[in-house]
Amino acid sequence: MRTARFVATRFAGMVLVLLVVAFVTFVVFYVLPADPARMACGRPCSPEGLQLAREFMGYDVPWYGQFFEFLGGIFGGRTFGTGASAIHCTAPCFGWDFQNNVDVLAEIGGRIEVSFSVALGAAAIWIILGVGLGVLSALRRGTAVDRITMAAAMAGVSMPAYLAGMIGITIFAFALDVVPKNGYVPLTEDPAQWAWHLVLPWFVLAFLHAAIYARLTRGQMLETLGEDYIRTARAKGLTERKVVGRHALRNVLLPVVTVFGVDLGGLLAGTVITERIFGMAGVGRLLVDAIASLNLPVLLGVTLFSALLVTVLNFLVDLCYGALDPRARLV
C-alpha cells in the first residue's frame, strides 16, 4: 500500500510538472516577435492572405485557446484548416511543421535514434568509469592513484564540450586516423559501423561526465566509510569487499542515481554541441536548425518532448531511489 501511494504521488507530480512546463513554454513562444503565419504566407503577403494563414494554422484564436487546442492535439489529434486542403495530425500531435509540411513528432522520431545512440552509449561508459574510479580513488585516498584520478576529473569538469570534441577529432580522427571524423550509420544498416562511428562521441561525452561522477562518488564514499555501521561491519569480521560492495556502495549510489537521471534525460533530449561537432543529425541538430529558421512549431514540439523525457527519467529515478532506500517511500 505504501509503495503504491509512493508511485502514485510521484506520477501525479510528473504529470503536474509536464503541464506547468507545457504552459510556460507555450506562453514564452507565444510572446516571441516571430509570426509563423506571416512566414508561411511569404512575401508579398496581403492582409487577407495573412488572416487565412492564421486561420489555417490555428493562430486566429487567443493564446489560451491555442494552448488547449495544443493539449487536445496531444491526446486526440488535431486538424489544421478545412476542406480539401486540411491537414490532420494524428495523436499524439506535438504540432505541425508548416515550413517542411510534416508532423513535428515524425521529425523528432526520425532524429531520435541518433540522439539515443549517442546518449545511451556514453551514459553506459561514464557511469561505469565514474563510479569505478570514484570508489577506487576513495579506497586509495592520498596515493598516486587518487591524485591522478582527481586531476583527470578536474580536467574533465573544467573542459567545455566543444573543446573536448575538437581535441578528440584532432588527435584520433586526423592525426592518428583511427576513428571516423563524422557522420552516423544506422544500427539496422550496419551494427559494426554504427558503433565505430559513435566511439569518439561516446568517449568524449563519457570523459566529461565521468569526471563529475568520479568526484561525487569519491566524496560520498569517503563520508560513508566513516559511518558507524561501516565500522560495525568491519568489527564483525566482514571482508573489505563485502563492506564496500554490500554496505557502503548502496548508500553511495543514491545521489549518483539522482544526478544520472537528470544528465541522461538532458542527453536523450538532444546532444546539441556533440551532434554539431561530429556531423550527426539528431534532435539537438533539429533544435538548432529550428532556432535558425524561427520554426516555432518545431521549437515548441522539441522543447516539450525534451521536457517529457527529462520528467519521465526523473520519475524512474524516484522509483529507483525508493528501491535503494525504503525510507524515501515515507516522504
Secondary structure as the mmCIF struct_conf table of DSSP 4:
data_model
#
loop_
_struct_conf.conf_type_id
_struct_conf.id
_struct_conf.beg_label_comp_id
_struct_conf.beg_label_asym_id
_struct_conf.beg_label_seq_id
_struct_conf.end_label_comp_id
_struct_conf.end_label_asym_id
_struct_conf.end_label_seq_id
HELX_RH_AL_P HELX_RH_AL_P1 ARG A 2 TYR A 30
BEND BEND1 VAL A 31 PRO A 33
HELX_RH_AL_P HELX_RH_AL_P2 PRO A 36 CYS A 41
BEND BEND2 ARG A 43 PRO A 44
HELX_RH_AL_P HELX_RH_AL_P3 PRO A 47 MET A 57
TURN_TY1_P TURN_TY1_P1 GLY A 58 GLY A 58
BEND BEND3 ASP A 60 VAL A 61
HELX_RH_AL_P HELX_RH_AL_P4 TRP A 63 GLY A 76
STRN STRN1 ARG A 78 PHE A 80
BEND BEND4 GLY A 81 THR A 82
HELX_RH_3T_P HELX_RH_3T_P1 GLY A 83 SER A 85
STRN STRN2 ILE A 87 CYS A 89
HELX_LH_PP_P HELX_LH_PP_P1 THR A 90 THR A 90
BEND BEND5 ALA A 91 PRO A 92
STRN STRN3 TRP A 96 ASP A 97
TURN_TY1_P TURN_TY1_P2 PHE A 98 ASN A 101
STRN STRN4 VAL A 102 ASP A 103
HELX_RH_AL_P HELX_RH_AL_P5 VAL A 104 LEU A 139
TURN_TY1_P TURN_TY1_P3 ARG A 140 GLY A 142
BEND BEND6 THR A 143 THR A 143
HELX_RH_AL_P HELX_RH_AL_P6 ALA A 144 SER A 158
BEND BEND7 MET A 159 MET A 159
HELX_RH_AL_P HELX_RH_AL_P7 ALA A 161 GLY A 168
HELX_RH_PI_P HELX_RH_PI_P1 ILE A 169 ALA A 175
BEND BEND8 LEU A 176 LEU A 176
BEND BEND9 VAL A 179 VAL A 179
BEND BEND10 LYS A 181 ASN A 182
TURN_TY1_P TURN_TY1_P4 LEU A 187 GLU A 189
HELX_RH_AL_P HELX_RH_AL_P8 PRO A 191 LEU A 225
TURN_TY1_P TURN_TY1_P5 GLY A 226 GLY A 226
BEND BEND11 GLU A 227 GLU A 227
HELX_RH_AL_P HELX_RH_AL_P9 ASP A 228 ALA A 235
TURN_TY1_P TURN_TY1_P6 LYS A 236 GLY A 237
HELX_RH_AL_P HELX_RH_AL_P10 GLU A 240 LYS A 242
HELX_RH_PI_P HELX_RH_PI_P2 VAL A 243 ALA A 248
HELX_RH_AL_P HELX_RH_AL_P11 LEU A 249 LEU A 268
TURN_TY1_P TURN_TY1_P7 ALA A 269 ALA A 269
HELX_RH_AL_P HELX_RH_AL_P12 VAL A 272 ILE A 277
TURN_TY1_P TURN_TY1_P8 PHE A 278 GLY A 279
BEND BEND12 GLY A 282 GLY A 282
HELX_RH_AL_P HELX_RH_AL_P13 VAL A 283 ALA A 292
TURN_TY1_P TURN_TY1_P9 SER A 293 LEU A 294
HELX_RH_AL_P HELX_RH_AL_P14 LEU A 296 LEU A 324
HELX_RH_3T_P HELX_RH_3T_P2 PRO A 326 LEU A 330
#
